[in-house]
Amino acid sequence: MSNSKTKSKTLEEILAEAGISTEEQHESRLIIWNDDVNSFEWVEYCLMTILGFTYDKAEKTAWTIHIQGQEVVRTGSKEELEPYKKLLEEKLLTVSIED
């Protein structure tokens, strides 16, 4: 006969035992800023070659950067975003990582 006094574990306890954090993960944002230096076509090219955007997505994103002054182009941890930031900066784009 089974013991009916066995305590059930909470979801938090089960996740903690599995090594899964229940804390909300805070993602950083990689932002490209509009500037007076880079051409529209250059921004599109960088979005496609560095970030893997399709032409249509790169064009739409470049317009957003131009009109709104900035656009979040990728999210993730700072460690994940840093290589992209470096590559975009090497192409002379104005880029930042923000929390």
N, CA, C and O atoms as a DFTB+ gen file, in Angstrom:
396 C
 N C O
     1  1       0.846      -1.172       0.000
     2  2       0.000       0.000       0.000
     3  2       0.893       1.238       0.000
     4  3       1.903       1.271       0.703
     5  1       0.534       2.249      -0.776
     6  2       1.366       3.452      -0.860
     7  2       1.093       4.385       0.303
     8  3       0.020       4.370       0.905
     9  1       2.073       5.180       0.594
    10  2       1.968       6.136       1.695
    11  2       1.213       7.364       1.210
    12  3       1.694       8.069       0.323
    13  1       0.052       7.632       1.768
    14  2      -0.765       8.752       1.334
    15  2      -0.282      10.080       1.910
    16  3      -0.847      11.128       1.595
    17  1       0.747      10.052       2.743
    18  2       1.257      11.278       3.349
    19  2       2.448      11.846       2.567
    20  3       3.105      12.769       3.049
    21  1       2.739      11.317       1.375
    22  2       3.846      11.807       0.558
    23  2       3.530      13.222       0.101
    24  3       2.458      13.500      -0.436
    25  1       4.501      14.116       0.331
    26  2       4.296      15.515      -0.036
    27  2       4.596      15.722      -1.520
    28  3       5.624      15.268      -2.022
    29  1       3.703      16.401      -2.206
    30  2       3.930      16.740      -3.601
    31  2       4.902      17.901      -3.690
    32  3       4.896      18.803      -2.853
    33  1       5.734      17.863      -4.716
    34  2       6.696      18.946      -4.928
    35  2       6.029      20.052      -5.729
    36  3       5.152      19.810      -6.559
    37  1       6.468      21.270      -5.455
    38  2       5.973      22.401      -6.228
    39  2       6.718      22.449      -7.558
    40  3       7.762      21.816      -7.714
    41  1       6.185      23.190      -8.500
    42  2       6.838      23.365      -9.794
    43  2       8.228      23.971      -9.615
    44  3       9.182      23.549     -10.270
    45  1       8.342      24.957      -8.730
    46  2       9.634      25.596      -8.480
    47  2      10.667      24.605      -7.967
    48  3      11.834      24.659      -8.355
    49  1      10.233      23.691      -7.083
    50  2      11.138      22.671      -6.546
    51  2      11.594      21.703      -7.632
    52  3      12.769      21.338      -7.693
    53  1      10.682      21.296      -8.471
    54  2      11.017      20.373      -9.564
    55  2      11.989      21.038     -10.537
    56  3      12.979      20.428     -10.943
    57  1      11.708      22.286     -10.912
    58  2      12.593      23.003     -11.830
    59  2      13.963      23.244     -11.211
    60  3      14.977      23.135     -11.901
    61  1      14.011      23.573      -9.916
    62  2      15.285      23.797      -9.232
    63  2      16.118      22.522      -9.219
    64  3      17.328      22.573      -9.440
    65  1      15.489      21.386      -8.962
    66  2      16.194      20.106      -8.979
    67  2      16.750      19.788     -10.359
    68  3      17.798      19.154     -10.484
    69  1      16.046      20.229     -11.391
    70  2      16.489      19.998     -12.767
    71  2      17.499      21.050     -13.225
    72  3      18.016      20.974     -14.339
    73  1      17.776      22.028     -12.364
    74  2      18.732      23.071     -12.721
    75  2      18.167      24.131     -13.647
    76  3      18.914      24.807     -14.355
    77  1      16.858      24.277     -13.644
    78  2      16.192      25.269     -14.488
    79  2      15.773      26.440     -13.621
    80  3      15.051      26.274     -12.638
    81  1      16.233      27.626     -13.995
    82  2      15.927      28.817     -13.219
    83  2      14.515      29.299     -13.521
    84  3      14.077      29.302     -14.671
    85  1      13.815      29.705     -12.475
    86  2      12.483      30.275     -12.662
    87  2      12.529      31.794     -12.680
    88  3      11.506      32.454     -12.860
    89  1      13.732      32.346     -12.490
    90  2      13.874      33.797     -12.552
    91  2      13.717      34.249     -13.994
    92  3      14.153      33.563     -14.919
    93  1      13.108      35.380     -14.177
    94  2      12.914      35.917     -15.506
    95  2      14.269      36.253     -16.117
    96  3      15.070      36.974     -15.522
    97  1      14.511      35.732     -17.291
    98  2      15.773      35.989     -17.977
    99  2      15.700      37.361     -18.632
   100  3      14.778      37.655     -19.395
   101  1      16.689      38.196     -18.321
   102  2      16.725      39.537     -18.887
   103  2      17.638      39.544     -20.094
   104  3      18.838      39.294     -19.975
   105  1      17.077      39.826     -21.245
   106  2      17.855      39.847     -22.463
   107  2      18.329      41.258     -22.761
   108  3      17.610      42.234     -22.547
   109  1      19.540      41.343     -23.255
   110  2      20.073      42.609     -23.729
   111  2      19.632      42.794     -25.174
   112  3      19.197      41.851     -25.835
   113  1      19.754      44.036     -25.652
   114  2      19.320      44.362     -27.008
   115  2      20.487      44.942     -27.791
   116  3      21.198      45.817     -27.296
   117  1      20.685      44.464     -29.000
   118  2      21.665      45.026     -29.922
   119  2      20.928      46.033     -30.789
   120  3      19.987      45.686     -31.503
   121  1      21.368      47.284     -30.717
   122  2      20.669      48.381     -31.396
   123  2      21.580      48.997     -32.441
   124  3      22.749      49.275     -32.172
   125  1      21.041      49.209     -33.632
   126  2      21.732      49.991     -34.655
   127  2      21.072      51.354     -34.685
   128  3      19.847      51.472     -34.716
   129  1      21.916      52.391     -34.676
   130  2      21.463      53.774     -34.640
   131  2      21.623      54.419     -36.003
   132  3      22.553      54.103     -36.746
   133  1      20.723      55.314     -36.323
   134  2      20.837      56.094     -37.551
   135  2      22.009      57.053     -37.416
   136  3      22.275      57.580     -36.335
   137  1      22.706      57.274     -38.522
   138  2      23.779      58.268     -38.534
   139  2      23.825      58.924     -39.914
   140  3      23.116      58.514     -40.833
   141  1      24.654      59.931     -40.043
   142  2      24.776      60.659     -41.306
   143  2      25.952      60.161     -42.137
   144  3      26.328      60.792     -43.125
   145  1      26.529      59.035     -41.742
   146  2      27.740      58.537     -42.394
   147  2      27.435      57.401     -43.363
   148  3      27.910      57.405     -44.499
   149  1      26.648      56.434     -42.918
   150  2      26.421      55.222     -43.697
   151  2      25.226      55.341     -44.631
   152  3      24.186      55.893     -44.272
   153  1      25.399      54.809     -45.839
   154  2      24.295      54.829     -46.799
   155  2      23.261      53.772     -46.426
   156  3      23.550      52.818     -45.704
   157  1      22.085      53.963     -46.922
   158  2      20.981      53.038     -46.725
   159  2      21.373      51.647     -47.214
   160  3      21.139      50.647     -46.534
   161  1      21.974      51.600     -48.407
   162  2      22.373      50.332     -49.005
   163  2      23.444      49.626     -48.169
   164  3      23.442      48.400     -48.066
   165  1      24.358      50.397     -47.574
   166  2      25.409      49.811     -46.745
   167  2      24.810      49.163     -45.490
   168  3      25.221      48.075     -45.088
   169  1      23.846      49.836     -44.885
   170  2      23.183      49.276     -43.704
   171  2      22.482      47.972     -44.085
   172  3      22.589      46.979     -43.366
   173  1      21.770      47.971     -45.207
   174  2      21.115      46.746     -45.676
   175  2      22.130      45.626     -45.886
   176  3      21.905      44.492     -45.464
   177  1      23.240      45.943     -46.536
   178  2      24.286      44.954     -46.795
   179  2      24.811      44.361     -45.488
   180  3      24.970      43.145     -45.380
   181  1      25.079      45.203     -44.508
   182  2      25.594      44.737     -43.218
   183  2      24.574      43.860     -42.497
   184  3      24.935      42.850     -41.894
   185  1      23.316      44.242     -42.559
   186  2      22.268      43.439     -41.930
   187  2      22.186      42.050     -42.560
   188  3      21.985      41.054     -41.866
   189  1      22.345      41.995     -43.881
   190  2      22.263      40.709     -44.568
   191  2      23.506      39.854     -44.328
   192  3      23.391      38.658     -44.059
   193  1      24.687      40.454     -44.422
   194  2      25.913      39.657     -44.341
   195  2      26.319      39.317     -42.912
   196  3      26.874      38.244     -42.674
   197  1      26.062      40.188     -41.974
   198  2      26.492      39.941     -40.590
   199  2      25.397      39.282     -39.768
   200  3      25.663      38.364     -38.993
   201  1      24.166      39.750     -39.936
   202  2      23.063      39.228     -39.122
   203  2      22.213      38.184     -39.848
   204  3      21.328      37.580     -39.243
   205  1      22.475      37.970     -41.135
   206  2      21.748      36.951     -41.875
   207  2      20.329      37.328     -42.250
   208  3      19.504      36.453     -42.516
   209  1      20.033      38.625     -42.276
   210  2      18.695      39.065     -42.654
   211  2      18.458      38.790     -44.143
   212  3      19.390      38.815     -44.948
   213  1      17.210      38.530     -44.489
   214  2      16.834      38.475     -45.902
   215  2      16.854      39.901     -46.446
   216  3      16.890      40.859     -45.674
   217  1      16.830      40.042     -47.759
   218  2      16.819      41.386     -48.333
   219  2      15.606      42.173     -47.849
   220  3      15.731      43.338     -47.469
   221  1      14.438      41.545     -47.860
   222  2      13.219      42.248     -47.442
   223  2      13.291      42.701     -45.982
   224  3      12.907      43.824     -45.656
   225  1      13.781      41.828     -45.114
   226  2      13.897      42.192     -43.702
   227  2      14.946      43.282     -43.510
   228  3      14.754      44.195     -42.706
   229  1      16.051      43.193     -44.243
   230  2      17.099      44.210     -44.148
   231  2      16.582      45.568     -44.621
   232  3      16.869      46.594     -44.004
   233  1      15.826      45.572     -45.706
   234  2      15.267      46.819     -46.232
   235  2      14.293      47.440     -45.234
   236  3      14.355      48.641     -44.969
   237  1      13.402      46.632     -44.685
   238  2      12.423      47.125     -43.705
   239  2      13.138      47.658     -42.459
   240  3      12.779      48.713     -41.937
   241  1      14.147      46.928     -41.986
   242  2      14.890      47.345     -40.799
   243  2      15.656      48.632     -41.060
   244  3      15.690      49.512     -40.200
   245  1      16.270      48.758     -42.229
   246  2      17.009      49.979     -42.578
   247  2      16.072      51.182     -42.605
   248  3      16.440      52.269     -42.159
   249  1      14.857      50.989     -43.129
   250  2      13.879      52.080     -43.123
   251  2      13.490      52.463     -41.693
   252  3      13.358      53.645     -41.377
   253  1      13.312      51.475     -40.847
   254  2      12.960      51.751     -39.451
   255  2      14.081      52.537     -38.774
   256  3      13.822      53.504     -38.058
   257  1      15.322      52.119     -39.002
   258  2      16.468      52.836     -38.437
   259  2      16.474      54.283     -38.943
   260  3      16.690      55.217     -38.170
   261  1      16.241      54.455     -40.216
   262  2      16.249      55.788     -40.823
   263  2      15.131      56.673     -40.260
   264  3      15.362      57.840     -39.943
   265  1      13.940      56.126     -40.139
   266  2      12.781      56.919     -39.725
   267  2      12.737      57.123     -38.209
   268  3      12.496      58.235     -37.739
   269  1      12.972      56.045     -37.439
   270  2      12.849      56.130     -35.981
   271  2      14.163      56.458     -35.283
   272  3      14.177      56.764     -34.090
   273  1      15.264      56.395     -36.021
   274  2      16.554      56.734     -35.445
   275  2      17.305      55.566     -34.835
   276  3      18.474      55.697     -34.472
   277  1      16.646      54.431     -34.721
   278  2      17.266      53.238     -34.142
   279  2      16.372      52.042     -34.371
   280  3      15.197      52.177     -34.711
   281  1      16.957      50.847     -34.177
   282  2      16.154      49.625     -34.225
   283  2      16.906      48.522     -33.496
   284  3      18.122      48.387     -33.633
   285  1      16.170      47.736     -32.722
   286  2      16.736      46.548     -32.086
   287  2      16.827      45.482     -33.171
   288  3      15.822      45.107     -33.774
   289  1      18.050      44.996     -33.415
   290  2      18.243      44.029     -34.491
   291  2      18.483      42.612     -33.978
   292  3      18.435      41.656     -34.752
   293  1      18.738      42.471     -32.686
   294  2      18.945      41.150     -32.103
   295  2      18.850      41.266     -30.590
   296  3      19.182      42.307     -30.024
   297  1      18.399      40.208     -29.934
   298  2      18.378      40.160     -28.475
   299  2      19.112      38.913     -28.014
   300  3      19.248      37.942     -28.758
   301  1      19.581      38.956     -26.777
   302  2      20.296      37.829     -26.196
   303  2      21.147      38.311     -25.043
   304  3      20.986      39.437     -24.571
   305  1      22.040      37.476     -24.594
   306  2      22.947      37.880     -23.528
   307  2      24.004      38.820     -24.108
   308  3      24.245      38.825     -25.315
   309  1      24.627      39.610     -23.244
   310  2      25.686      40.503     -23.711
   311  2      26.796      39.709     -24.387
   312  3      27.360      40.147     -25.390
   313  1      27.106      38.535     -23.830
   314  2      28.162      37.689     -24.393
   315  2      27.811      37.236     -25.808
   316  3      28.686      37.159     -26.670
   317  1      26.534      36.936     -26.049
   318  2      26.087      36.524     -27.381
   319  2      26.101      37.688     -28.367
   320  3      26.402      37.499     -29.546
   321  1      25.777      38.884     -27.893
   322  2      25.644      40.040     -28.775
   323  2      26.977      40.729     -29.087
   324  3      27.114      41.383     -30.120
   325  1      27.939      40.582     -28.207
   326  2      29.212      41.304     -28.358
   327  2      29.923      41.035     -29.695
   328  3      30.417      41.983     -30.305
   329  1      29.995      39.781     -30.175
   330  2      30.644      39.558     -31.474
   331  2      29.945      40.280     -32.628
   332  3      30.605      40.795     -33.530
   333  1      28.610      40.316     -32.598
   334  2      27.864      41.036     -33.631
   335  2      28.145      42.537     -33.553
   336  3      28.320      43.199     -34.575
   337  1      28.185      43.053     -32.348
   338  2      28.482      44.480     -32.148
   339  2      29.847      44.815     -32.732
   340  3      30.004      45.816     -33.431
   341  1      30.824      43.978     -32.442
   342  2      32.176      44.215     -32.941
   343  2      32.212      44.204     -34.469
   344  3      32.815      45.083     -35.085
   345  1      31.568      43.214     -35.073
   346  2      31.552      43.129     -36.533
   347  2      30.853      44.325     -37.173
   348  3      31.321      44.858     -38.179
   349  1      29.737      44.743     -36.590
   350  2      29.014      45.899     -37.125
   351  2      29.824      47.182     -36.953
   352  3      29.817      48.044     -37.832
   353  1      30.513      47.310     -35.835
   354  2      31.369      48.478     -35.619
   355  2      32.542      48.494     -36.602
   356  3      32.962      49.560     -37.053
   357  1      33.062      47.327     -36.929
   358  2      34.139      47.244     -37.923
   359  2      33.670      47.739     -39.286
   360  3      34.473      48.201     -40.097
   361  1      32.363      47.641     -39.532
   362  2      31.766      48.150     -40.781
   363  2      31.328      49.609     -40.624
   364  3      30.663      50.166     -41.498
   365  1      31.712      50.217     -39.499
   366  2      31.484      51.637     -39.174
   367  2      30.027      51.993     -38.910
   368  3      29.632      53.150     -39.055
   369  1      29.230      51.005     -38.523
   370  2      27.870      51.307     -38.099
   371  2      27.884      51.762     -36.636
   372  3      28.775      51.394     -35.870
   373  1      26.906      52.552     -36.268
   374  2      26.766      53.023     -34.899
   375  2      25.871      52.030     -34.166
   376  3      24.685      51.902     -34.471
   377  1      26.462      51.322     -33.186
   378  2      25.798      50.188     -32.546
   379  2      25.978      50.278     -31.037
   380  3      26.991      50.785     -30.554
   381  1      24.994      49.786     -30.297
   382  2      25.137      49.692     -28.839
   383  2      24.431      48.433     -28.348
   384  3      23.561      47.881     -29.023
   385  1      24.828      47.995     -27.156
   386  2      24.131      46.916     -26.455
   387  2      23.548      47.530     -25.202
   388  3      24.259      48.152     -24.413
   389  1      22.254      47.351     -25.023
   390  2      21.577      47.922     -23.860
   391  2      20.752      46.859     -23.154
   392  3      20.265      45.908     -23.767
   393  1      20.608      47.047     -21.844
   394  2      19.777      46.131     -21.037
   395  2      18.333      46.518     -21.104
   396  3      17.490      45.864     -20.489
